[in-house]
């Protein structure tokens, strides 16, 4: 028993992955490939990928909305958890990064479940709402530019069904949200304010996890 979470150092993190991490071989291949990428830090941790896969199974997700794809690891994690007729709408702006993602989606046999939209995500989210798709997604994952995170969240809150889940990554920003400095990027200040406001939001039920760079789960009430 313990009154607070214990610190996780490198060795203990490796142990947790050793006893708990199960990973599709194509996911592992993609993760290892991305580790050599100049922006490798943008990829979620493998335990986050496993958690998203587990969560999609838990809630019986059939439709998944992702904002921020990068090389497609989190997309693949959830797509593999969906039924054969499941659907992913993946939002990004980079052809360079998502070209990598598409190759691995194809290799894992789930490319036909994933609809990649290359344009600003807010444009895509607004188009989905205009098409009458409010309340049609089971799970959404926001892992993109932080200054726009509140706007992404508001759109996702309309697009997920009641009881659906919105997951937000990088809520800690390496600890900078504790006490933002004037010299910090705008996203740090935005996330500091957003985190505080979300706790008081009566539209959702929250669970905040010290996983990766911090992850918030918000269930739409």
N, C-alpha and C positions, 0 to 999 in steps of 0.2 A: 504494500500500500504506500502511496505517496500523495502529498497534498498538491504537488505541481509536477508538470512535465520535466523530465530530466534532460539535461543538455545532451545533444547528440554529436559526438565527435566523429572523425573520419572512420575510425575502426568500428565504432558501434553502428554507424550508418551502413558500412560494408556488411556487418553481421546481419542487420535487419534485411538487407537486400538478399543475402545468402539464404536466409530461412523463409523469406516471404515473397520474393519477386518471381513471378512466372511471366514469361514474355514470349509472344509469338516470334518464331525465328526471323520473320521479315521485319518485325518491329525492332528486334535486336540489331539486325543488319543496318537498318535505317539510323538507329541511334548511334551506332559505332561510326557510320559514315559521317553523320552530322557533327560528331565530336571533333572532326578535323576541319570543320567549316570556320571561316573567319568570324562568324556571329553565332558560334555554337551555344553561347550562354542564353540565346533566345529559346532554346528547346526546353520543354518541361522535363523534370526529373523522371526517371523510369517508374518510381513508386507512384508518382502522380498519374502517369499513363495507366498503370494498373488500377489505380483507384477510379479513374474515369471509366475504364472498361467495366469494373465491378459495379459502379453506380448505375451505368446504363442497363446492365442486367437486372439490378435490384428493382429499378422502377419500371422495368418492361418497356424501355424506350424504343420507339419506332422511328421518330423523327428527331434529328439532332442538328442544332445550329451552332456553327463555330465562327468566331470572329478573331482572325489572326491565325494563319495556317503555318507559316514558315516552311519547313521541309516536310510537314505533314504527319509528325509522330502522334500527336494527340488525336488528329482526325482518324488515323489508322486504328488507334486503340479503341475508339468508340465504334467505328464502322464494323470492326470485327465482332462487336457485341450485339449488333443489330440483327434482326431476322433478315432473311434473304430479300424480302420486299421492303426493308427499311430504307430510309433516305437521310442523307447528310447534305446540308447546305453549308458550304465552306466559303468564307469571305476573306479575300486578301487582295492586295494590289500588285504583288510581285510575280511576274512571269518567271524570273530567274529562280526564285526559291521554290515555287509551286511546280515547276517542271520536274524538280527532284521528287517532290511529293507524289506526283502522278505516276512516276515510274514505279515507286514502291507500292502504291495502291494497286496498280495493275498486277504487280508480282504477287501480292497477297490475295488477289482474286476478289477485291471489293470495289474496284474502280466504278463499276456500274451503279453502286449505291451512292456515289459522291458527286454532287453537283457543285463544281467550283465556279465561283463568280469573281471575276477580276475587275473590281472597281471599288471606290470608297465604300466601306461597309455600311455607313449610314444610308447611302443611296440604296443599297440592296435591302436593308431592313425596312426602309420606307416603302420600297416597291412590294415587298412581301405583305405589308399591312394593306397597301392599296389593292392588292390582289385578293384580299379577304382571308388571309392566312393567320389572323390573330387567333391565339389559343390553340394552334395546331402543332406546336413543338413540345416534346417531352423534356428535353434537356438542351441547355445552351451553355457555351463556354466562351468567356470573354478573356482574350489574351492578346491584346493589341495596344495601340498608343494610349497612354494613361490620361492625357488631357481630355480625350473624348469618352473616357470610360463611363461617366454619368449618363451621357446621351445614349451610349450603347445599352446600358442597363435599362433605361426607360423604355427603349424599343423592345428589348428582350422580354421585359415584364408584360408587354402586350402580346408578344408572340408565343410565349410558353403557356401551356394550359394551367388551370388551377391544380395545385399539387405538383406541378412541374418544377424543375430545378434549374437555377442559373448559377454557374460556377464562375468565380472571378479569380484570376491568377495574379501573382506579384503584388499582393496588397501591402507588403512590408517594404518593398523597394530597398532591400538590403539594410533595413533598419532606419532609413532616412525619414520615414514618416513619423518617427517618434518626436522629432523636433526640427521641422523644416527650416532651412536657412535661406536668406535672401538669394544666395548664390546658387541654390538648387534649381534644377529644371522645373518648369511649370507643373509637370506631371506629379512631382512630389507633393506640392501644395494641394493639387486637386485630389490626390488619393488620401491625404491627411484629412481633408474636409469630408470627402465621400465616405470614408470608413466610419467617421463619427456619426454622420447623418444616417447611414444605413441601419445602424443599431436601433434608431428611433423610428424606422419606417414601418408603419402598421400593415403594409401590404405584403410583407414577407416574414418568414420565420428563418432565423439565421443559425449557422454553425460555422465557426471560424477555426481553421486547422493550421497548425504550425508545420506545414508540409511544403517543401521546396522554399520558395520565397514568400510563403503565406498564401493560403487559398480560402476564400469565403464561399460558402454554399448558401443560397437563398431560395427557399421554397415559396412559391407564390401561394398566398392564402386565398 
